[in-house]
Amino acid sequence: MSGFRLHRRFDRIGRLAGDRGMQRLAQSHVLVVGLGGVGSFAAEALVRSGVGKVSIVDFDLVCITNSNRQIQAIKGVVGKPKANVLAERLRSINPQAEVRAVPLAYDERTSGMLLQGRHPPDYVVDAIDNVSTKCHLLDSCRELSIPVVCSTGASGRWDPTKIEVADLAKTKVDPLAHAVRKILRQKHQFPRKGRFGIPAVFSTEPLQQPEVLKYDREGEFQCVCPNGDNDFHSCDSRSVIWGTAGFVTGTFGLTCASIVIRHLTAELDVSEEQASEQGVGQRSELINHTVATQEAAHRI
């Protein structure tokens, strides 16, 4: 505890985590990839919980259609990089935090820069909605033994009480999670049976098909994104533009943040001696314990 003193801005969460827990959070680095309706809420919750370093990654620019669900989407910022706008907000929440904005796409070229180096993340939040990119991130985290929480499909739903947590291998209903599992098993040698060791946030609510709106020309969605013509994940490349509710996507993000915070503070229960002896196995056991705890909580 030498040298650490909790700032009063974290008084209330400090009374949950204690001084040792808050010190652990202050010394932690969390990477959030994807700053949409899920990732933006996750990033803010992490900073408000006292995480000392947060790296936020998104190549996209703020669009007016983000306004219903993305924290950074406010008047005057349309057309600006999401990562930069959100970083400014997060720094104003906790000026002592190190907030690193990365206005780039996550892919094979940027993966090493983001996941390795002098200060690799202690935990990763996967809030990506592109399947192949999502699978690359999850596989890279597994290879590097970096804990990661996966947000599955949050669009096309109304009811946040249908959100659950389980190992990614055990989710139900959600088609995005099913597609991710299939690719991870076929292309990345994830196990055909048993757990993946990756907690996943998902909804058991069936997808609602999107409504056609009066301003849709010829009944088709018209992209108005300032960065619509991109090589990564444009509106025009999607087969369906799903409806979204901010109270659902936000709950996904807050749940992701909860998993991260509880994992990081739970690590205090593992002695340094045990961690050095058991290494990755100890960390994997802790991840599985976190998932099991979440699953039990959602069964109550």
TORTI-826750 format. One record per residue (C-alpha): residue number from 1; x, y, z. Coordinates in nm, 3 decimals, always signed. Layout:
<nodes>
@nr=NUM | x=X | y=Y | z=Z .
...
</nodes>
This chain:
<nodes>
@nr=1 | x=+0.000 | y=+0.000 | z=+0.000 .
@nr=2 | x=+0.305 | y=+0.229 | z=+0.010 .
@nr=3 | x=+0.244 | y=+0.559 | z=-0.169 .
@nr=4 | x=-0.114 | y=+0.484 | z=-0.275 .
@nr=5 | x=-0.390 | y=+0.712 | z=-0.154 .
@nr=6 | x=-0.745 | y=+0.679 | z=-0.281 .
@nr=7 | x=-0.897 | y=+0.994 | z=-0.429 .
@nr=8 | x=-1.237 | y=+1.092 | z=-0.293 .
@nr=9 | x=-1.391 | y=+1.065 | z=-0.640 .
@nr=10 | x=-1.374 | y=+0.687 | z=-0.592 .
@nr=11 | x=-1.510 | y=+0.683 | z=-0.238 .
@nr=12 | x=-1.824 | y=+0.481 | z=-0.317 .
@nr=13 | x=-1.665 | y=+0.205 | z=-0.522 .
@nr=14 | x=-1.377 | y=+0.207 | z=-0.274 .
@nr=15 | x=-1.624 | y=+0.099 | z=-0.008 .
@nr=16 | x=-1.690 | y=-0.209 | z=-0.221 .
@nr=17 | x=-1.337 | y=-0.289 | z=-0.332 .
@nr=18 | x=-1.140 | y=-0.163 | z=-0.032 .
@nr=19 | x=-0.805 | y=+0.016 | z=-0.047 .
@nr=20 | x=-0.616 | y=-0.289 | z=-0.177 .
@nr=21 | x=-0.873 | y=-0.345 | z=-0.449 .
@nr=22 | x=-0.862 | y=+0.018 | z=-0.555 .
@nr=23 | x=-0.485 | y=+0.014 | z=-0.565 .
@nr=24 | x=-0.499 | y=-0.292 | z=-0.790 .
@nr=25 | x=-0.742 | y=-0.113 | z=-1.023 .
@nr=26 | x=-0.528 | y=+0.202 | z=-1.028 .
@nr=27 | x=-0.231 | y=-0.008 | z=-1.138 .
@nr=28 | x=-0.426 | y=-0.196 | z=-1.407 .
@nr=29 | x=-0.440 | y=-0.149 | z=-1.783 .
@nr=30 | x=-0.758 | y=-0.239 | z=-1.970 .
@nr=31 | x=-0.794 | y=-0.235 | z=-2.349 .
@nr=32 | x=-1.138 | y=-0.172 | z=-2.500 .
@nr=33 | x=-1.171 | y=-0.257 | z=-2.869 .
@nr=34 | x=-1.479 | y=-0.114 | z=-3.037 .
@nr=35 | x=-1.641 | y=+0.205 | z=-2.906 .
@nr=36 | x=-2.001 | y=+0.166 | z=-3.012 .
@nr=37 | x=-2.303 | y=+0.128 | z=-2.788 .
@nr=38 | x=-2.130 | y=-0.146 | z=-2.587 .
@nr=39 | x=-1.766 | y=-0.040 | z=-2.580 .
@nr=40 | x=-1.826 | y=+0.326 | z=-2.500 .
@nr=41 | x=-2.028 | y=+0.237 | z=-2.190 .
@nr=42 | x=-1.771 | y=-0.023 | z=-2.086 .
@nr=43 | x=-1.485 | y=+0.226 | z=-2.119 .
@nr=44 | x=-1.657 | y=+0.492 | z=-1.911 .
@nr=45 | x=-1.754 | y=+0.243 | z=-1.641 .
@nr=46 | x=-1.391 | y=+0.127 | z=-1.617 .
@nr=47 | x=-1.262 | y=+0.481 | z=-1.572 .
@nr=48 | x=-1.536 | y=+0.562 | z=-1.320 .
@nr=49 | x=-1.432 | y=+0.247 | z=-1.131 .
@nr=50 | x=-1.074 | y=+0.365 | z=-1.089 .
@nr=51 | x=-0.885 | y=+0.173 | z=-1.359 .
@nr=52 | x=-0.560 | y=+0.364 | z=-1.395 .
@nr=53 | x=-0.488 | y=+0.306 | z=-1.764 .
@nr=54 | x=-0.745 | y=+0.254 | z=-2.036 .
@nr=55 | x=-0.666 | y=+0.215 | z=-2.406 .
@nr=56 | x=-0.964 | y=+0.269 | z=-2.636 .
@nr=57 | x=-0.961 | y=+0.155 | z=-2.998 .
@nr=58 | x=-1.193 | y=+0.241 | z=-3.286 .
@nr=59 | x=-1.119 | y=+0.353 | z=-3.642 .
@nr=60 | x=-1.462 | y=+0.510 | z=-3.695 .
@nr=61 | x=-1.594 | y=+0.865 | z=-3.684 .
@nr=62 | x=-1.895 | y=+0.979 | z=-3.481 .
@nr=63 | x=-2.217 | y=+0.958 | z=-3.683 .
@nr=64 | x=-2.548 | y=+1.126 | z=-3.605 .
@nr=65 | x=-2.711 | y=+0.779 | z=-3.597 .
@nr=66 | x=-2.488 | y=+0.692 | z=-3.296 .
@nr=67 | x=-2.676 | y=+0.938 | z=-3.075 .
@nr=68 | x=-2.920 | y=+0.690 | z=-2.922 .
@nr=69 | x=-2.657 | y=+0.456 | z=-2.778 .
@nr=70 | x=-2.298 | y=+0.584 | z=-2.781 .
@nr=71 | x=-2.170 | y=+0.800 | z=-2.496 .
@nr=72 | x=-1.941 | y=+1.009 | z=-2.713 .
@nr=73 | x=-2.217 | y=+1.098 | z=-2.963 .
@nr=74 | x=-2.325 | y=+1.451 | z=-2.865 .
@nr=75 | x=-2.381 | y=+1.782 | z=-3.040 .
@nr=76 | x=-2.077 | y=+1.922 | z=-3.216 .
@nr=77 | x=-1.869 | y=+1.604 | z=-3.255 .
@nr=78 | x=-2.020 | y=+1.439 | z=-3.564 .
@nr=79 | x=-1.738 | y=+1.353 | z=-3.802 .
@nr=80 | x=-1.470 | y=+1.343 | z=-3.532 .
@nr=81 | x=-1.283 | y=+1.022 | z=-3.436 .
@nr=82 | x=-1.479 | y=+0.828 | z=-3.175 .
@nr=83 | x=-1.165 | y=+0.731 | z=-2.984 .
@nr=84 | x=-1.043 | y=+1.091 | z=-2.953 .
@nr=85 | x=-1.381 | y=+1.230 | z=-2.849 .
@nr=86 | x=-1.439 | y=+0.960 | z=-2.588 .
@nr=87 | x=-1.084 | y=+0.993 | z=-2.454 .
@nr=88 | x=-1.141 | y=+1.362 | z=-2.383 .
@nr=89 | x=-1.456 | y=+1.277 | z=-2.187 .
@nr=90 | x=-1.282 | y=+1.001 | z=-1.990 .
@nr=91 | x=-0.993 | y=+1.230 | z=-1.895 .
@nr=92 | x=-1.242 | y=+1.480 | z=-1.757 .
@nr=93 | x=-1.394 | y=+1.205 | z=-1.539 .
@nr=94 | x=-1.058 | y=+1.107 | z=-1.391 .
@nr=95 | x=-0.773 | y=+1.347 | z=-1.477 .
@nr=96 | x=-0.529 | y=+1.112 | z=-1.304 .
@nr=97 | x=-0.607 | y=+0.823 | z=-1.541 .
@nr=98 | x=-0.391 | y=+0.750 | z=-1.843 .
@nr=99 | x=-0.632 | y=+0.733 | z=-2.135 .
@nr=100 | x=-0.482 | y=+0.626 | z=-2.465 .
@nr=101 | x=-0.692 | y=+0.693 | z=-2.774 .
@nr=102 | x=-0.616 | y=+0.473 | z=-3.074 .
@nr=103 | x=-0.823 | y=+0.588 | z=-3.377 .
@nr=104 | x=-0.725 | y=+0.281 | z=-3.580 .
@nr=105 | x=-0.887 | y=-0.048 | z=-3.674 .
@nr=106 | x=-0.791 | y=-0.359 | z=-3.484 .
@nr=107 | x=-0.647 | y=-0.616 | z=-3.729 .
@nr=108 | x=-0.340 | y=-0.833 | z=-3.790 .
@nr=109 | x=-0.126 | y=-0.523 | z=-3.843 .
@nr=110 | x=-0.221 | y=-0.344 | z=-3.522 .
@nr=111 | x=-0.270 | y=-0.647 | z=-3.296 .
@nr=112 | x=+0.089 | y=-0.667 | z=-3.175 .
@nr=113 | x=+0.105 | y=-0.296 | z=-3.099 .
@nr=114 | x=-0.212 | y=-0.316 | z=-2.890 .
@nr=115 | x=-0.166 | y=-0.647 | z=-2.710 .
@nr=116 | x=+0.209 | y=-0.664 | z=-2.656 .
@nr=117 | x=+0.491 | y=-0.427 | z=-2.573 .
@nr=118 | x=+0.618 | y=-0.274 | z=-2.251 .
@nr=119 | x=+0.276 | y=-0.238 | z=-2.088 .
@nr=120 | x=+0.037 | y=-0.501 | z=-2.227 .
@nr=121 | x=-0.323 | y=-0.495 | z=-2.105 .
@nr=122 | x=-0.426 | y=-0.685 | z=-1.795 .
@nr=123 | x=-0.769 | y=-0.739 | z=-1.948 .
@nr=124 | x=-0.937 | y=-0.682 | z=-2.286 .
@nr=125 | x=-1.297 | y=-0.591 | z=-2.363 .
@nr=126 | x=-1.403 | y=-0.724 | z=-2.703 .
@nr=127 | x=-1.684 | y=-0.498 | z=-2.827 .
@nr=128 | x=-1.622 | y=-0.561 | z=-3.198 .
@nr=129 | x=-1.916 | y=-0.634 | z=-3.428 .
@nr=130 | x=-1.715 | y=-0.771 | z=-3.723 .
@nr=131 | x=-1.699 | y=-1.152 | z=-3.691 .
@nr=132 | x=-1.358 | y=-1.223 | z=-3.844 .
@nr=133 | x=-1.192 | y=-0.936 | z=-3.658 .
@nr=134 | x=-1.359 | y=-1.044 | z=-3.336 .
@nr=135 | x=-1.225 | y=-1.397 | z=-3.378 .
@nr=136 | x=-0.873 | y=-1.271 | z=-3.443 .
@nr=137 | x=-0.880 | y=-1.066 | z=-3.122 .
@nr=138 | x=-1.015 | y=-1.354 | z=-2.913 .
@nr=139 | x=-0.759 | y=-1.596 | z=-3.052 .
@nr=140 | x=-0.474 | y=-1.348 | z=-3.000 .
@nr=141 | x=-0.576 | y=-1.294 | z=-2.637 .
@nr=142 | x=-0.581 | y=-1.670 | z=-2.583 .
@nr=143 | x=-0.236 | y=-1.710 | z=-2.739 .
@nr=144 | x=-0.095 | y=-1.433 | z=-2.520 .
@nr=145 | x=-0.282 | y=-1.548 | z=-2.205 .
@nr=146 | x=-0.457 | y=-1.212 | z=-2.172 .
@nr=147 | x=-0.804 | y=-1.235 | z=-2.012 .
@nr=148 | x=-1.079 | y=-1.110 | z=-2.243 .
@nr=149 | x=-1.454 | y=-1.064 | z=-2.212 .
@nr=150 | x=-1.660 | y=-1.099 | z=-2.529 .
@nr=151 | x=-1.972 | y=-0.898 | z=-2.601 .
@nr=152 | x=-2.197 | y=-1.083 | z=-2.843 .
@nr=153 | x=-2.492 | y=-0.939 | z=-3.038 .
@nr=154 | x=-2.663 | y=-0.648 | z=-2.862 .
@nr=155 | x=-2.868 | y=-0.519 | z=-3.156 .
@nr=156 | x=-3.228 | y=-0.606 | z=-3.236 .
@nr=157 | x=-3.331 | y=-0.635 | z=-2.870 .
@nr=158 | x=-3.559 | y=-0.443 | z=-2.634 .
@nr=159 | x=-3.518 | y=-0.615 | z=-2.298 .
@nr=160 | x=-3.200 | y=-0.571 | z=-2.089 .
@nr=161 | x=-3.329 | y=-0.822 | z=-1.832 .
@nr=162 | x=-3.268 | y=-1.098 | z=-2.089 .
@nr=163 | x=-2.891 | y=-1.040 | z=-2.076 .
@nr=164 | x=-2.686 | y=-1.326 | z=-1.931 .
@nr=165 | x=-2.322 | y=-1.424 | z=-1.885 .
@nr=166 | x=-2.169 | y=-1.761 | z=-1.969 .
@nr=167 | x=-1.859 | y=-1.909 | z=-2.122 .
@nr=168 | x=-1.850 | y=-1.826 | z=-2.493 .
@nr=169 | x=-1.882 | y=-2.197 | z=-2.570 .
@nr=170 | x=-2.211 | y=-2.215 | z=-2.376 .
@nr=171 | x=-2.418 | y=-1.915 | z=-2.492 .
@nr=172 | x=-2.775 | y=-1.956 | z=-2.618 .
@nr=173 | x=-2.992 | y=-1.798 | z=-2.889 .
@nr=174 | x=-2.747 | y=-1.533 | z=-3.014 .
@nr=175 | x=-2.646 | y=-1.592 | z=-3.380 .
@nr=176 | x=-2.331 | y=-1.376 | z=-3.355 .
@nr=177 | x=-2.193 | y=-1.594 | z=-3.077 .
@nr=178 | x=-2.276 | y=-1.905 | z=-3.282 .
@nr=179 | x=-2.085 | y=-1.768 | z=-3.583 .
@nr=180 | x=-1.787 | y=-1.672 | z=-3.366 .
@nr=181 | x=-1.774 | y=-2.020 | z=-3.206 .
@nr=182 | x=-1.781 | y=-2.185 | z=-3.547 .
@nr=183 | x=-1.485 | y=-1.983 | z=-3.677 .
@nr=184 | x=-1.285 | y=-2.019 | z=-3.356 .
@nr=185 | x=-1.322 | y=-2.396 | z=-3.374 .
@nr=186 | x=-1.258 | y=-2.430 | z=-3.746 .
@nr=187 | x=-0.978 | y=-2.178 | z=-3.796 .
@nr=188 | x=-0.824 | y=-2.116 | z=-3.454 .
@nr=189 | x=-0.824 | y=-2.463 | z=-3.295 .
@nr=190 | x=-1.058 | y=-2.382 | z=-3.009 .
@nr=191 | x=-1.193 | y=-2.698 | z=-2.840 .
@nr=192 | x=-1.490 | y=-2.875 | z=-2.997 .
@nr=193 | x=-1.621 | y=-2.961 | z=-2.651 .
@nr=194 | x=-1.595 | y=-2.790 | z=-2.314 .
@nr=195 | x=-1.529 | y=-2.431 | z=-2.218 .
@nr=196 | x=-1.330 | y=-2.169 | z=-2.406 .
@nr=197 | x=-1.232 | y=-1.987 | z=-2.087 .
@nr=198 | x=-1.378 | y=-1.663 | z=-2.226 .
@nr=199 | x=-1.672 | y=-1.499 | z=-2.046 .
@nr=200 | x=-1.938 | y=-1.381 | z=-2.290 .
@nr=201 | x=-2.222 | y=-1.133 | z=-2.242 .
@nr=202 | x=-2.525 | y=-1.232 | z=-2.448 .
@nr=203 | x=-2.902 | y=-1.200 | z=-2.470 .
@nr=204 | x=-3.158 | y=-1.478 | z=-2.479 .
@nr=205 | x=-3.409 | y=-1.242 | z=-2.642 .
@nr=206 | x=-3.485 | y=-1.333 | z=-3.005 .
@nr=207 | x=-3.381 | y=-1.078 | z=-3.266 .
@nr=208 | x=-3.648 | y=-0.835 | z=-3.383 .
@nr=209 | x=-3.639 | y=-0.762 | z=-3.754 .
@nr=210 | x=-3.582 | y=-0.391 | z=-3.831 .
@nr=211 | x=-3.871 | y=-0.164 | z=-3.926 .
@nr=212 | x=-3.875 | y=+0.032 | z=-4.250 .
@nr=213 | x=-3.886 | y=+0.407 | z=-4.182 .
@nr=214 | x=-4.052 | y=+0.677 | z=-4.393 .
@nr=215 | x=-3.724 | y=+0.840 | z=-4.492 .
@nr=216 | x=-3.580 | y=+0.510 | z=-4.624 .
@nr=217 | x=-3.559 | y=+0.548 | z=-5.002 .
@nr=218 | x=-3.732 | y=+0.259 | z=-5.178 .
@nr=219 | x=-3.754 | y=+0.081 | z=-4.843 .
@nr=220 | x=-3.376 | y=+0.053 | z=-4.804 .
@nr=221 | x=-3.146 | y=+0.199 | z=-4.538 .
@nr=222 | x=-2.936 | y=+0.491 | z=-4.662 .
@nr=223 | x=-2.597 | y=+0.535 | z=-4.497 .
@nr=224 | x=-2.519 | y=+0.888 | z=-4.373 .
@nr=225 | x=-2.197 | y=+0.799 | z=-4.187 .
@nr=226 | x=-1.911 | y=+1.050 | z=-4.234 .
@nr=227 | x=-1.677 | y=+0.753 | z=-4.261 .
@nr=228 | x=-1.920 | y=+0.533 | z=-4.453 .
@nr=229 | x=-1.683 | y=+0.448 | z=-4.735 .
@nr=230 | x=-1.425 | y=+0.244 | z=-4.544 .
@nr=231 | x=-1.252 | y=-0.091 | z=-4.587 .
@nr=232 | x=-1.342 | y=-0.233 | z=-4.245 .
@nr=233 | x=-1.712 | y=-0.241 | z=-4.161 .
@nr=234 | x=-1.938 | y=-0.007 | z=-4.355 .
@nr=235 | x=-2.317 | y=+0.014 | z=-4.349 .
@nr=236 | x=-2.330 | y=-0.081 | z=-4.717 .
@nr=237 | x=-2.141 | y=-0.405 | z=-4.647 .
@nr=238 | x=-2.401 | y=-0.523 | z=-4.396 .
@nr=239 | x=-2.689 | y=-0.743 | z=-4.505 .
@nr=240 | x=-2.916 | y=-0.597 | z=-4.234 .
@nr=241 | x=-2.910 | y=-0.271 | z=-4.037 .
@nr=242 | x=-3.050 | y=-0.381 | z=-3.702 .
@nr=243 | x=-3.234 | y=-0.154 | z=-3.464 .
@nr=244 | x=-3.065 | y=-0.079 | z=-3.133 .
@nr=245 | x=-3.174 | y=+0.039 | z=-2.789 .
@nr=246 | x=-2.922 | y=+0.228 | z=-2.579 .
@nr=247 | x=-3.055 | y=+0.076 | z=-2.258 .
@nr=248 | x=-2.970 | y=-0.269 | z=-2.397 .
@nr=249 | x=-2.631 | y=-0.197 | z=-2.556 .
@nr=250 | x=-2.533 | y=+0.007 | z=-2.251 .
@nr=251 | x=-2.622 | y=-0.282 | z=-2.020 .
@nr=252 | x=-2.400 | y=-0.509 | z=-2.228 .
@nr=253 | x=-2.112 | y=-0.264 | z=-2.180 .
@nr=254 | x=-2.169 | y=-0.219 | z=-1.808 .
@nr=255 | x=-2.181 | y=-0.597 | z=-1.764 .
@nr=256 | x=-1.849 | y=-0.631 | z=-1.947 .
@nr=257 | x=-1.697 | y=-0.371 | z=-1.716 .
@nr=258 | x=-1.833 | y=-0.555 | z=-1.414 .
@nr=259 | x=-1.660 | y=-0.875 | z=-1.523 .
@nr=260 | x=-1.330 | y=-0.693 | z=-1.570 .
@nr=261 | x=-1.342 | y=-0.508 | z=-1.236 .
@nr=262 | x=-1.438 | y=-0.816 | z=-1.037 .
@nr=263 | x=-1.168 | y=-1.022 | z=-1.205 .
@nr=264 | x=-0.896 | y=-0.767 | z=-1.136 .
@nr=265 | x=-0.992 | y=-0.727 | z=-0.771 .
@nr=266 | x=-1.038 | y=-1.104 | z=-0.729 .
@nr=267 | x=-0.674 | y=-1.151 | z=-0.829 .
@nr=268 | x=-0.585 | y=-1.014 | z=-0.486 .
@nr=269 | x=-0.704 | y=-1.345 | z=-0.341 .
@nr=270 | x=-0.427 | y=-1.526 | z=-0.527 .
@nr=271 | x=-0.093 | y=-1.492 | z=-0.353 .
@nr=272 | x=+0.213 | y=-1.390 | z=-0.554 .
@nr=273 | x=+0.371 | y=-1.722 | z=-0.466 .
@nr=274 | x=+0.080 | y=-1.918 | z=-0.608 .
@nr=275 | x=+0.072 | y=-1.703 | z=-0.920 .
@nr=276 | x=+0.442 | y=-1.754 | z=-0.989 .
@nr=277 | x=+0.414 | y=-2.130 | z=-0.935 .
@nr=278 | x=+0.101 | y=-2.187 | z=-1.143 .
@nr=279 | x=+0.138 | y=-1.910 | z=-1.401 .
@nr=280 | x=-0.114 | y=-1.922 | z=-1.682 .
@nr=281 | x=-0.304 | y=-2.210 | z=-1.522 .
@nr=282 | x=-0.377 | y=-1.996 | z=-1.217 .
@nr=283 | x=-0.506 | y=-1.714 | z=-1.436 .
@nr=284 | x=-0.722 | y=-1.953 | z=-1.641 .
@nr=285 | x=-0.869 | y=-2.092 | z=-1.319 .
@nr=286 | x=-0.952 | y=-1.740 | z=-1.206 .
@nr=287 | x=-1.121 | y=-1.662 | z=-1.538 .
@nr=288 | x=-1.332 | y=-1.977 | z=-1.514 .
@nr=289 | x=-1.423 | y=-1.887 | z=-1.156 .
@nr=290 | x=-1.532 | y=-1.540 | z=-1.271 .
@nr=291 | x=-1.751 | y=-1.690 | z=-1.545 .
@nr=292 | x=-1.902 | y=-1.944 | z=-1.307 .
@nr=293 | x=-1.980 | y=-1.672 | z=-1.054 .
@nr=294 | x=-2.151 | y=-1.463 | z=-1.323 .
@nr=295 | x=-2.353 | y=-1.762 | z=-1.443 .
@nr=296 | x=-2.467 | y=-1.838 | z=-1.090 .
@nr=297 | x=-2.568 | y=-1.477 | z=-1.033 .
@nr=298 | x=-2.786 | y=-1.482 | z=-1.345 .
@nr=299 | x=-2.959 | y=-1.803 | z=-1.235 .
@nr=300 | x=-3.075 | y=-1.649 | z=-0.907 .
</nodes>
